Amino acid sequence: MRKSIAIILTLAMGMSGWVFAAEEEIPAKSLAELLELVKEGKVINKRTNEERERQFLADKSKQQSELNTANRLQREEEAEAERLENIFERNEQDIAAKQEILSKRLGSLRELFGVLQQVSGDTQGVFEGSIVSAELPGRGEWLGDFAQSMGKSSKLATIEEIERLWFELQREMTESAKISRFNATVIKTDGETVQQEVVRVGSFNLVSDGEYVGYDLGTGSINELARQPAARFVSSASDLASSSSGFVPFGLDPTRGQLLALQVQVPTIEERIQQGGTPGYVIIALGIIALLLSVERFITLNMVGTKVSRQSSNPGVADESNPLGRVLQVYHANKDIDSETLQLKLDEAILKEQPAINARIAFIKIISMVAPLLGLLGTVIGMIVTFQAITLFGTGDPKTMAGGISQALITTVLGLTVAIPTVLLHSIVDSRAKGILHVLTEQSAGLVAEHAESTGK
């Protein structure tokens, strides 16, 4: 029973005087002492609570004072905001009134200044993209500042600025029709910079050291081209650079560099041959062989034909250095035989002359037939390469297929290029050979007829 009462009292003391119990633990020897301790704890807790109440009331007064101060500041700021708002509204009204006055005074000039601003911006772009700036740099810088100042601050252009804009436009048109020479820095392909003379052809092309040069719009520098266009264009540029007066034919690029860039990319004959690959080289070799054989046969047959013509005008004396002379030699050696046998002898002599006259002509014909077949072979190989590229890389980039297509087309062109003239050459030398054989046959028939008339056999 005592233990239960002690526990209850201890809990009550802990709930009402926790601070006191936490600060100091005093053991109680009897219930009377424990009761006394509880009384003392209540007194202490009461004092503590009263102190807290006084502190709370003091803080409440301070907070009320701060709240009053904040309310006062708010009213002051609201009054200031209202004052500023009134000033803003008055300023807006003043600005609107002054804008109306400005609009009335400007009148039609407002449209003029708007057009002037637009023209200034457009002219700056024209100057930046014109090769005239290579000779006259820095023309468009003030135009950009001029257009921006007019747009942002509504600044009116002065008479001097309008006249300067007119002057620059007129100078651009004038320089576009002139050919001028000036010294400038040219950047070589290896990065070296040299100072040399540059010829400007209007606003279209730049020529330096007898070659075309390019103008970089971004940096405003003059650069040597990595590769020149076809020789006929370069020769015209060289003629222009070396001339001082008169008219000179010149390859002008009216697109200001686009056509020149395309001409630079045009492959040369050597590059086209390389695109043909192995079939192309074989076709070219056969074409050279056919040409040499045709020239040799043409010269040889012309010489033989000349000798045969000379011999036909003097059939009485047989010259064994030509086919007709050797046929006549057989006739003179067999005059005492009958006509049929003589005919056979002469035919045999003519047959002996045919191999030498028709030598290598058949090979020329074979080349004329084989060349287009080799071209077709190269076409098939090129298509195979093209389809392999499509299989590996797809059809997204046409450049991956360009090699195979180039080989396919170039070999076809090479085959036809060799076959067509070879057919003509074969026709020429073959007709020449047949002409000589015709003369031999004709002379042989005449000799047999004359022999038959003279002998009656």
VEXDREN-2710 file (C-alpha; in Angstrom, 1 decimal):
% VEXDREN-2710
k/r/px/py/pz
1/MET/0.0/0.0/0.0
2/ARG/2.8/2.4/0.9
3/LYS/4.6/1.5/-2.4
4/SER/1.5/2.3/-4.4
5/ILE/0.9/5.7/-2.7
6/ALA/4.6/6.5/-3.2
7/ILE/4.4/5.8/-6.9
8/ILE/1.2/7.9/-7.3
9/LEU/2.8/10.8/-5.5
10/THR/6.0/10.5/-7.5
11/LEU/4.0/10.7/-10.8
12/ALA/2.0/13.7/-9.6
13/MET/5.2/15.5/-8.5
14/GLY/6.7/14.7/-11.9
15/MET/3.8/16.1/-13.9
16/SER/3.5/19.3/-11.8
17/GLY/7.1/20.0/-11.0
18/TRP/9.2/18.4/-13.7
19/VAL/11.7/21.1/-13.7
20/PHE/12.4/20.9/-10.0
21/ALA/12.7/17.1/-10.1
22/ALA/14.9/17.3/-13.1
23/GLU/17.3/19.8/-11.5
24/GLU/17.7/17.9/-8.2
25/GLU/16.6/14.5/-7.0
26/ILE/15.9/14.4/-3.2
27/PRO/15.1/11.0/-1.7
28/ALA/12.1/10.9/0.7
29/LYS/12.4/8.8/3.8
30/SER/8.7/9.0/4.8
31/LEU/5.4/10.0/3.4
32/ALA/5.5/13.2/5.4
33/GLU/8.8/14.2/3.8
34/LEU/7.4/13.3/0.4
35/LEU/4.3/15.5/1.0
36/GLU/6.5/18.4/2.0
37/LEU/8.6/18.0/-1.1
38/VAL/5.5/18.1/-3.2
39/LYS/4.4/21.3/-1.6
40/GLU/7.8/22.9/-2.2
41/GLY/7.6/21.8/-5.9
42/LYS/4.2/23.4/-6.3
43/VAL/5.6/26.7/-4.9
44/ILE/8.5/26.6/-7.3
45/ASN/6.4/25.8/-10.3
46/LYS/4.0/28.6/-9.5
47/ARG/6.9/31.0/-9.4
48/THR/8.2/29.7/-12.7
49/ASN/4.8/30.0/-14.4
50/GLU/4.3/33.6/-13.1
51/GLU/7.7/34.5/-14.6
52/ARG/6.7/33.0/-17.9
53/GLU/3.4/35.0/-17.8
54/ARG/5.3/38.2/-17.2
55/GLN/7.7/37.4/-20.0
56/PHE/4.9/36.6/-22.4
57/LEU/3.1/39.9/-21.6
58/ALA/6.3/41.8/-22.1
59/ASP/6.8/40.1/-25.5
60/LYS/3.2/40.8/-26.4
61/SER/3.7/44.5/-25.9
62/LYS/6.9/44.5/-28.0
63/GLN/5.2/42.6/-30.8
64/GLN/2.3/45.1/-30.8
65/SER/4.8/47.9/-31.0
66/GLU/6.5/46.3/-34.0
67/LEU/3.2/45.6/-35.6
68/ASN/2.3/49.3/-35.2
69/THR/5.6/50.3/-36.8
70/ALA/5.1/47.9/-39.7
71/ASN/1.6/49.3/-40.3
72/ARG/3.0/52.8/-40.4
73/LEU/5.7/51.8/-42.9
74/GLN/3.1/50.1/-45.1
75/ARG/1.0/53.2/-45.1
76/GLU/4.0/55.4/-46.0
77/GLU/5.0/53.0/-48.9
78/GLU/1.5/52.9/-50.2
79/ALA/1.4/56.6/-50.3
80/GLU/4.7/56.7/-52.1
81/ALA/3.5/54.1/-54.6
82/GLU/0.4/56.2/-55.2
83/ARG/2.5/59.3/-55.8
84/LEU/4.8/57.4/-58.2
85/GLU/1.8/56.0/-60.1
86/ASN/0.4/59.5/-60.5
87/ILE/3.8/60.7/-61.8
88/PHE/3.9/57.7/-64.2
89/GLU/0.4/58.4/-65.6
90/ARG/1.4/62.1/-66.1
91/ASN/4.6/61.0/-67.9
92/GLU/2.6/58.6/-70.1
93/GLN/0.3/61.4/-71.0
94/ASP/3.2/63.7/-71.8
95/ILE/4.9/61.0/-73.9
96/ALA/1.7/60.4/-75.9
97/ALA/1.2/64.1/-76.5
98/LYS/4.8/64.5/-77.6
99/GLN/4.6/61.4/-79.8
100/GLU/1.5/62.9/-81.5
101/ILE/3.4/66.2/-82.0
102/LEU/6.4/64.3/-83.4
103/SER/4.2/62.3/-85.8
104/LYS/2.5/65.5/-87.1
105/ARG/5.9/67.2/-87.6
106/LEU/7.5/64.1/-89.3
107/GLY/4.6/63.5/-91.6
108/SER/5.8/61.7/-94.7
109/LEU/9.4/61.7/-93.4
110/ARG/8.5/58.8/-91.1
111/GLU/8.1/56.5/-94.1
112/LEU/11.3/57.8/-95.5
113/PHE/13.3/57.0/-92.4
114/GLY/11.8/53.5/-92.3
115/VAL/12.8/52.8/-95.8
116/LEU/16.2/54.3/-95.1
117/GLN/16.7/52.0/-92.1
118/GLN/15.7/49.0/-94.3
119/VAL/17.9/50.0/-97.1
120/SER/20.8/50.4/-94.7
121/GLY/20.5/46.9/-93.4
122/ASP/20.1/45.4/-96.9
123/THR/23.1/47.4/-98.2
124/GLN/25.2/46.1/-95.4
125/GLY/24.4/42.5/-96.4
126/VAL/25.2/43.4/-100.1
127/PHE/28.6/44.9/-99.1
128/GLU/29.5/41.8/-96.9
129/GLY/28.8/39.5/-99.9
130/SER/30.5/41.6/-102.6
131/ILE/34.0/41.0/-103.7
132/VAL/34.4/44.7/-104.1
133/SER/35.0/44.7/-100.3
134/ALA/38.2/42.9/-101.0
135/GLU/39.5/46.1/-102.5
136/LEU/37.4/48.5/-100.3
137/PRO/37.2/46.8/-96.9
138/GLY/35.1/48.2/-93.9
139/ARG/32.4/49.8/-96.0
140/GLY/29.5/48.1/-94.3
141/GLU/30.5/48.6/-90.6
142/TRP/29.0/52.1/-90.2
143/LEU/25.8/50.9/-92.0
144/GLY/25.1/48.4/-89.3
145/ASP/25.6/50.9/-86.5
146/PHE/23.5/53.4/-88.5
147/ALA/20.6/51.0/-88.9
148/GLN/20.7/49.9/-85.3
149/SER/20.8/53.5/-83.9
150/MET/17.8/54.4/-86.0
151/GLY/15.9/51.4/-84.9
152/LYS/16.6/51.5/-81.2
153/SER/16.7/55.1/-80.3
154/SER/14.5/56.4/-83.1
155/LYS/17.3/58.7/-84.1
156/LEU/16.7/60.7/-87.2
157/ALA/19.3/60.4/-90.0
158/THR/21.2/63.5/-90.9
159/ILE/21.7/64.8/-94.4
160/GLU/25.4/63.7/-94.3
161/GLU/24.4/60.1/-93.4
162/ILE/21.8/60.0/-96.2
163/GLU/24.4/61.3/-98.7
164/ARG/27.0/58.8/-97.6
165/LEU/24.5/56.0/-98.0
166/TRP/23.7/57.2/-101.5
167/PHE/27.4/57.5/-102.3
168/GLU/28.2/53.9/-101.1
169/LEU/25.3/52.6/-103.2
170/GLN/26.5/54.5/-106.3
171/ARG/30.1/53.4/-105.7
172/GLU/29.0/49.7/-105.5
173/MET/27.2/50.0/-108.9
174/THR/30.2/51.8/-110.4
175/GLU/32.8/49.3/-109.2
176/SER/30.6/46.4/-110.4
177/ALA/31.3/47.6/-114.0
178/LYS/35.1/48.2/-113.6
179/ILE/38.2/46.0/-113.8
180/SER/40.7/47.2/-111.3
181/ARG/44.1/46.2/-110.0
182/PHE/45.2/46.4/-106.4
183/ASN/47.7/44.8/-104.0
184/ALA/46.3/42.6/-101.3
185/THR/47.3/39.7/-99.1
186/VAL/46.6/36.3/-100.6
187/ILE/46.5/33.2/-98.4
188/LYS/48.1/30.2/-100.2
189/THR/46.9/26.6/-99.8
190/ASP/49.8/25.8/-97.5
191/GLY/48.8/28.7/-95.1
192/GLU/51.5/31.1/-96.3
193/THR/50.5/34.7/-96.8
194/VAL/52.0/36.7/-99.7
195/GLN/51.4/40.3/-100.9
196/GLN/50.7/40.3/-104.6
197/GLU/48.6/42.0/-107.3
198/VAL/45.0/41.1/-107.6
199/VAL/42.7/41.8/-110.6
200/ARG/39.1/42.4/-109.7
201/VAL/36.6/41.8/-112.5
202/GLY/33.6/43.9/-111.4
203/SER/31.8/42.2/-108.5
204/PHE/32.2/38.7/-110.1
205/ASN/35.7/37.3/-110.0
206/LEU/39.2/37.8/-108.6
207/VAL/42.4/36.9/-110.5
208/SER/45.9/36.8/-109.1
209/ASP/49.1/35.5/-110.6
210/GLY/47.2/34.4/-113.7
211/GLU/44.8/32.1/-111.7
212/TYR/41.4/32.4/-110.1
213/VAL/41.3/33.2/-106.3
214/GLY/38.4/33.0/-103.9
215/TYR/37.0/35.6/-101.5
216/ASP/36.0/34.4/-98.0
217/LEU/32.8/36.3/-97.1
218/GLY/33.2/35.4/-93.4
219/THR/36.8/36.6/-92.8
220/GLY/37.1/39.0/-95.8
221/SER/40.3/37.3/-96.9
222/ILE/41.5/36.3/-100.4
223/ASN/42.4/32.6/-100.6
224/GLU/44.2/30.6/-103.3
225/LEU/41.9/27.9/-104.7
226/ALA/43.0/24.4/-103.9
227/ARG/42.3/23.5/-107.6
228/GLN/41.8/25.6/-110.7
229/PRO/39.0/25.0/-113.3
230/ALA/39.6/23.8/-116.8
231/ALA/42.7/25.0/-118.7
232/ARG/40.6/27.1/-121.1
233/PHE/39.3/29.2/-118.2
234/VAL/42.7/29.5/-116.5
235/SER/44.3/30.6/-119.8
236/SER/41.6/33.4/-120.1
237/ALA/42.4/34.5/-116.5
238/SER/46.1/34.6/-117.4
239/ASP/45.4/36.7/-120.5
240/LEU/43.4/39.1/-118.4
241/ALA/46.1/39.4/-115.8
242/SER/48.8/40.1/-118.4
243/SER/46.8/42.6/-120.5
244/SER/46.7/46.3/-120.0
245/SER/44.1/47.5/-122.5
246/GLY/41.7/46.3/-125.2
247/PHE/39.3/43.4/-125.1
248/VAL/40.2/40.0/-123.6
249/PRO/38.0/36.9/-123.6
250/PHE/37.5/35.9/-120.0
251/GLY/35.5/33.2/-118.2
252/LEU/33.2/35.3/-116.1
253/ASP/31.2/33.8/-113.3
254/PRO/28.0/35.8/-113.0
255/THR/26.9/33.8/-109.9
256/ARG/29.8/35.2/-107.9
257/GLY/31.6/31.9/-107.2
258/GLN/29.0/29.2/-107.5
259/LEU/29.7/28.2/-111.1
260/LEU/33.5/28.5/-110.4
261/ALA/33.1/26.1/-107.5
262/LEU/31.3/23.6/-109.8
263/GLN/33.9/24.0/-112.5
264/VAL/36.6/23.3/-109.9
265/GLN/34.9/20.0/-109.0
266/VAL/34.8/18.8/-112.6
267/PRO/37.3/15.9/-112.9
268/THR/40.1/16.1/-115.4
269/ILE/40.8/13.5/-118.1
270/GLU/43.3/11.7/-115.9
271/GLU/40.8/11.5/-113.1
272/ARG/38.1/10.2/-115.4
273/ILE/40.5/7.5/-116.7
274/GLN/41.3/6.6/-113.1
275/GLN/37.6/6.3/-112.4
276/GLY/37.3/3.6/-115.1
277/GLY/39.6/1.3/-113.2
278/THR/41.3/-1.8/-114.8
279/PRO/38.7/-2.2/-117.6
280/GLY/39.3/1.4/-118.6
281/TYR/43.1/1.0/-118.8
282/VAL/42.7/-2.1/-120.9
283/ILE/40.3/-0.3/-123.3
284/ILE/42.7/2.6/-123.7
285/ALA/45.6/0.2/-124.3
286/LEU/43.6/-1.6/-127.0
287/GLY/42.7/1.8/-128.5
288/ILE/46.3/2.9/-128.7
289/ILE/47.2/-0.5/-130.3
290/ALA/44.4/-0.1/-132.9
291/LEU/45.5/3.4/-133.7
292/LEU/49.1/2.4/-134.2
293/LEU/48.2/-0.5/-136.4
294/SER/45.8/1.6/-138.4
295/VAL/48.5/4.2/-139.0
296/GLU/51.0/1.6/-139.9
297/ARG/48.6/-0.1/-142.3
298/PHE/47.5/3.1/-143.9
299/ILE/51.1/4.3/-144.6
300/THR/52.1/0.9/-145.8
301/LEU/49.1/0.4/-148.1
302/ASN/49.5/3.9/-149.5
303/MET/53.1/3.2/-150.4
304/VAL/52.1/-0.2/-151.9
305/GLY/49.3/1.5/-153.8
306/THR/51.6/4.1/-155.2
307/LYS/54.0/1.4/-156.5
308/VAL/51.1/-0.6/-157.9
309/SER/49.8/2.4/-159.8
310/ARG/53.3/3.1/-161.1
311/GLN/53.7/-0.5/-162.2
312/SER/50.2/-0.6/-163.9
313/SER/51.3/2.3/-166.1
314/ASN/54.4/0.2/-167.2
315/PRO/53.3/-3.4/-167.4
316/GLY/56.0/-4.4/-169.8
317/VAL/58.8/-4.2/-167.2
318/ALA/58.0/-6.2/-164.0
319/ASP/59.3/-4.7/-160.8
320/GLU/59.4/-7.3/-158.0
321/SER/59.3/-4.7/-155.3
322/ASN/55.5/-4.4/-155.5
323/PRO/52.7/-7.0/-155.7
324/LEU/51.7/-6.1/-159.2
325/GLY/55.2/-6.5/-160.4
326/ARG/55.5/-9.9/-158.9
327/VAL/52.2/-10.9/-160.6
328/LEU/53.6/-9.6/-163.9
329/GLN/56.7/-11.6/-163.3
330/VAL/54.6/-14.8/-163.1
331/TYR/52.9/-13.8/-166.3
332/HIS/56.1/-13.2/-168.2
333/ALA/57.5/-16.5/-167.0
334/ASN/54.4/-18.5/-168.2
335/LYS/53.5/-17.0/-171.5
336/ASP/53.8/-20.3/-173.4
337/ILE/51.1/-22.1/-171.5
338/ASP/47.4/-22.2/-172.1
339/SER/45.1/-19.5/-170.7
340/GLU/43.4/-21.7/-168.1
341/THR/46.7/-22.7/-166.6
342/LEU/47.9/-19.1/-166.8
343/GLN/44.8/-18.0/-165.0
344/LEU/45.5/-20.4/-162.2
345/LYS/49.1/-19.3/-162.0
346/LEU/48.1/-15.7/-161.7
347/ASP/45.4/-16.4/-159.1
348/GLU/48.0/-18.3/-157.1
349/ALA/50.3/-15.3/-157.3
350/ILE/47.5/-12.9/-156.1
351/LEU/46.7/-15.3/-153.2
352/LYS/50.3/-15.1/-152.1
353/GLU/50.1/-11.3/-152.1
354/GLN/46.9/-11.2/-150.0
355/PRO/48.3/-12.0/-146.6
356/ALA/50.8/-9.2/-146.8
357/ILE/48.2/-6.7/-148.0
358/ASN/45.5/-7.7/-145.4
359/ALA/48.0/-8.2/-142.5
360/ARG/46.7/-7.0/-139.1
361/ILE/43.5/-5.5/-140.6
362/ALA/41.5/-8.2/-139.0
363/PHE/43.0/-7.5/-135.6
364/ILE/41.8/-3.9/-135.9
365/LYS/38.3/-5.1/-136.6
366/ILE/38.5/-7.4/-133.5
367/ILE/39.5/-4.4/-131.4
368/SER/36.6/-2.4/-132.7
369/MET/34.3/-5.2/-131.5
370/VAL/36.0/-6.0/-128.2
371/ALA/36.2/-2.4/-127.0
372/PRO/32.4/-1.9/-126.4
373/LEU/32.3/-5.4/-124.8
374/LEU/35.0/-4.3/-122.3
375/GLY/33.1/-1.2/-121.7
376/LEU/30.0/-3.3/-120.9
377/LEU/32.2/-5.4/-118.6
378/GLY/33.3/-2.3/-116.7
379/THR/29.7/-1.1/-116.5
380/VAL/28.7/-4.4/-114.8
381/ILE/31.7/-4.2/-112.4
382/GLY/30.7/-0.6/-111.6
383/MET/27.1/-1.6/-110.8
384/ILE/28.4/-4.4/-108.6
385/VAL/30.5/-1.9/-106.7
386/THR/27.5/0.4/-106.4
387/PHE/25.2/-2.3/-105.0
388/GLN/27.9/-3.3/-102.5
389/ALA/28.1/0.3/-101.3
390/ILE/24.4/0.4/-101.0
391/THR/24.4/-2.8/-98.9
392/LEU/27.1/-1.4/-96.6
393/PHE/26.1/2.2/-96.2
394/GLY/22.5/2.5/-97.5
395/THR/21.2/5.1/-99.9
396/GLY/21.4/8.1/-97.6
397/ASP/24.7/9.5/-99.0
398/PRO/24.9/9.5/-102.8
399/LYS/28.7/10.0/-102.5
400/THR/29.1/6.4/-101.4
401/MET/27.6/5.2/-104.7
402/ALA/29.5/7.8/-106.9
403/GLY/32.6/5.6/-107.3
404/GLY/30.7/2.6/-108.7
405/ILE/28.5/4.7/-110.9
406/SER/31.4/6.7/-112.3
407/GLN/33.2/3.4/-113.2
408/ALA/30.1/2.1/-114.8
409/LEU/29.6/5.2/-117.0
410/ILE/33.3/5.9/-117.7
411/THR/34.1/2.4/-119.0
412/THR/31.0/2.6/-121.3
413/VAL/32.2/5.9/-122.7
414/LEU/35.8/4.7/-123.1
415/GLY/34.6/1.5/-124.9
416/LEU/32.5/3.6/-127.3
417/THR/35.2/6.2/-127.7
418/VAL/37.7/3.5/-128.8
419/ALA/35.2/1.4/-130.9
420/ILE/33.8/4.2/-133.0
421/PRO/37.0/5.6/-134.5
422/THR/38.5/2.1/-134.7
423/VAL/35.6/1.0/-136.9
424/LEU/36.2/4.0/-139.1
425/LEU/40.0/3.3/-139.3
426/HIS/39.3/-0.3/-140.1
427/SER/37.0/0.7/-142.9
428/ILE/39.6/3.0/-144.3
429/VAL/42.5/0.5/-144.3
430/ASP/40.3/-2.3/-145.4
431/SER/39.0/-0.4/-148.4
432/ARG/42.5/0.6/-149.3
433/ALA/43.6/-3.1/-149.1
434/LYS/40.7/-4.2/-151.2
435/GLY/41.5/-1.5/-153.7
436/ILE/45.0/-2.9/-154.2
437/LEU/43.7/-6.4/-154.5
438/HIS/41.1/-5.2/-157.0
439/VAL/43.9/-3.7/-159.1
440/LEU/45.8/-7.0/-159.0
441/THR/42.7/-9.0/-160.0
442/GLU/41.9/-6.5/-162.7
443/GLN/45.4/-6.6/-164.2
444/SER/45.4/-10.4/-163.9
445/ALA/42.2/-10.7/-165.8
446/GLY/43.5/-8.4/-168.5
447/LEU/46.7/-10.3/-168.9
448/VAL/44.7/-13.6/-169.3
449/ALA/42.4/-12.0/-171.9
450/GLU/45.4/-10.6/-173.8
451/HIS/47.1/-14.0/-173.7
452/ALA/44.0/-15.8/-174.9
453/GLU/43.7/-13.4/-177.9
454/SER/47.3/-13.7/-178.8
455/THR/47.6/-17.5/-178.6
456/GLY/44.1/-18.5/-179.4
457/LYS/44.1/-20.9/-176.5
END
